[in-house]
Amino acid sequence: MKVLIVGSGGREHAIAWKMAQNKNVEKMYCAPGNAGIEEYAECVNIGAMEFDKLAAFAKEKAIDLTVIGMDDPLVGGIVDVFEAQGLRVFGPRKNAAILEGSKAFSKDLMKKYHIPTAAYENFDDPEKALAYLKTAKFPIVLKADGLALGKGVLICQTLEEAKDGVKSIMQDKKFGASGNRMVIEEFMTGREVSVLSFVDGKTIKTMTSAQDHKRAGDGDTGLNTGGMGTFSPSPFYTKEVDEFCKKYIYQPTVDAMAAEGREFKGIIFFGLMLTADGPKVLEYNARFGDPETQVVLPRMKTDLVDVFEACIDGTLDQIDLEFEDNAAVCVVLASDGYPVQYEKGYVISGFENFKDKDGYYVFHAGTKKTEEGIVTNGGRVLGVTATGADLKRARANAYDAVNWISFDNKYYRHDIGKAIDEA
């Protein structure tokens, strides 16, 4: 079996690592990939948004299965391009990936089908948004409608902050065309939990829970990032929460998409807020989360390729999705200055420390292979992941492993999973 993975981050590295465990996978490619993925796949210099080139490559190499890791190509319609050429591909079509591609669409869907979420209004006129804010209760949340690398959400404490936010998103176009429309949303309080799921159009099977840390600094301070670390499972995601979400959120979302003529096949990532009034949906993503994937897949017992195939074929109901009874913690090693300004090109050392160490992983996000060795090539550089019998042990193991890696301007949070101590 020949496989192609589209993407270049830590998520794609984790997917490649997991897929390589399937004995039927004889050859793997990744476009464009990174220095870590090269251990499992031949990296191909084709961008994730070059759909025609990717499809031509898949045909030329007789690829049996393509897996789309990233949000941009999914929202852009890469699955439709592949399917039109008779290629087998894992991920939602364009009309289903809108679940992530438009926050206004997803909020309207939840309202129509009575899926619990925060109260909200959609705006495409900044003046109307400003008028609405004058009557709003603070704090309040502003969200750019489209994709914004996980950074298009502003929590505003005052009217002045909110006015600046509208200007930034809708007028200055800080997030480009993603800010043509904006969602203004009630601020919810509670524990955030991430739940990834596999979907085959009608059946949904949820993976183990996880919890992400978005802010750049310790104590959840600083700017929003693509994620500074994560842990799994979340101690706050109880059996009662799971039962509520299955009944009122997970299956209703799959059914709602089908009812709208937008059959969803692939991954739905549920970002949840556990409020005093019960779980509510913060956001949907239409692909594996990053860095949630780096803690969920190491705990997954079921073969990943088998699950991908079942989602495509509509036979997910026949899959027994199982996870280890353990825990995992991922600490992101970033470049100092991320997510604003940072330098690249620093040589990374210490990878050999992970060789033959069961339960310890280093997933590459922003790396590049050069004559000097593997160097930093992004804001988020590596995801150091470790498992353990429980969350406290996994956390201790992960922070031990953080010290095994060295590079100039290495930066990381020291409190990933600290919420474990409060559970």
LINLINTA-V472821 format. One record per pair of residues at least 4 apart in sequence whose C-alpha atoms are under 6 Angstrom apart, sorted by the first residue. I is the first residue (numbers start at 1). J is the second residue. If there is no record, write none. Layout:
I/J, I/J
This chain:
1/24, 1/25, 1/26, 2/27, 2/28, 2/63, 2/64, 3/28, 3/63, 3/64, 3/65, 3/66, 4/28, 4/29, 4/30, 4/66, 5/30, 5/66, 5/67, 6/30, 6/31, 6/48, 6/68, 6/69, 7/12, 7/31, 7/33, 7/69, 7/70, 8/32, 8/33, 8/34, 9/365, 10/363, 10/364, 10/365, 11/290, 11/293, 12/69, 13/37, 13/363, 14/294, 16/20, 19/304, 19/305, 28/41, 29/41, 29/42, 29/43, 30/41, 30/43, 30/44, 31/43, 31/44, 31/46, 32/43, 32/44, 32/45, 32/46, 32/47, 33/43, 35/367, 35/368, 35/369, 36/364, 37/41, 38/42, 49/73, 51/78, 55/82, 58/62, 58/63, 65/88, 65/89, 66/89, 67/89, 67/90, 72/76, 73/78, 74/78, 75/94, 75/97, 75/101, 77/94, 79/93, 80/84, 80/93, 82/87, 83/87, 91/265, 91/266, 92/96, 92/97, 92/264, 92/265, 92/266, 95/262, 96/262, 96/264, 97/286, 98/102, 99/106, 100/284, 100/285, 100/286, 101/146, 101/147, 102/145, 102/146, 103/145, 104/145, 110/114, 110/115, 115/249, 116/280, 117/280, 117/281, 118/186, 119/185, 119/186, 120/184, 120/185, 121/183, 121/184, 122/182, 122/183, 123/129, 123/181, 123/182, 124/181, 138/157, 139/156, 139/157, 140/155, 140/156, 140/186, 140/187, 141/154, 141/155, 141/184, 141/185, 141/187, 142/153, 142/154, 142/183, 142/184, 143/152, 143/153, 143/182, 143/183, 144/152, 144/178, 144/179, 144/182, 145/178, 145/181, 145/182, 146/178, 147/178, 148/152, 148/175, 150/226, 151/224, 156/161, 156/162, 166/170, 167/171, 167/172, 168/172, 168/174, 169/173, 169/174, 169/179, 170/179, 170/180, 173/179, 175/179, 189/275, 190/273, 190/274, 190/275, 191/273, 191/274, 192/272, 192/273, 193/211, 193/272, 194/209, 194/210, 194/211, 194/270, 194/271, 195/209, 195/269, 195/270, 196/206, 196/207, 196/269, 197/205, 197/206, 197/207, 197/267, 197/268, 198/204, 198/205, 198/266, 198/267, 199/203, 199/204, 199/265, 199/266, 199/311, 200/265, 200/311, 200/314, 201/263, 201/264, 201/265, 209/232, 209/233, 209/234, 210/231, 210/232, 210/233, 210/234, 211/230, 211/231, 211/234, 212/229, 212/230, 213/227, 213/228, 213/229, 214/224, 214/225, 214/227, 214/228, 215/220, 215/221, 215/222, 215/223, 215/224, 215/225, 216/222, 216/223, 217/221, 217/222, 218/413, 228/332, 229/330, 229/331, 229/332, 229/416, 230/329, 230/330, 231/328, 231/329, 231/417, 232/327, 232/328, 237/241, 245/249, 245/250, 246/250, 249/253, 252/256, 257/262, 257/263, 258/262, 258/263, 267/286, 267/287, 268/285, 268/286, 269/284, 269/285, 270/284, 271/281, 271/282, 271/283, 272/280, 272/281, 272/282, 273/279, 273/280, 274/278, 274/279, 275/279, 289/293, 293/297, 295/328, 299/323, 299/324, 300/323, 301/322, 301/323, 302/321, 302/322, 310/314, 310/315, 310/316, 311/316, 326/389, 326/390, 327/387, 327/388, 327/390, 327/391, 328/386, 328/387, 328/394, 329/385, 329/386, 329/394, 329/395, 330/383, 330/384, 330/385, 331/383, 331/384, 332/382, 332/383, 333/381, 333/382, 333/411, 333/412, 334/379, 334/380, 334/381, 334/410, 334/411, 334/412, 335/379, 335/409, 335/410, 335/411, 336/409, 336/411, 337/341, 337/342, 338/342, 338/379, 344/376, 344/377, 345/375, 345/376, 346/375, 346/376, 347/374, 347/375, 347/407, 348/374, 348/375, 348/406, 348/407, 349/405, 349/406, 350/404, 350/405, 359/386, 359/387, 360/385, 360/386, 361/384, 361/385, 362/383, 362/384, 363/382, 363/383, 364/382, 365/381, 365/382, 366/377, 366/378, 366/380, 366/381, 367/375, 367/376, 367/377, 368/374, 368/375, 368/377, 369/373, 369/374, 370/374, 385/398, 386/394, 386/397, 386/398, 387/394, 388/393, 388/394, 391/395
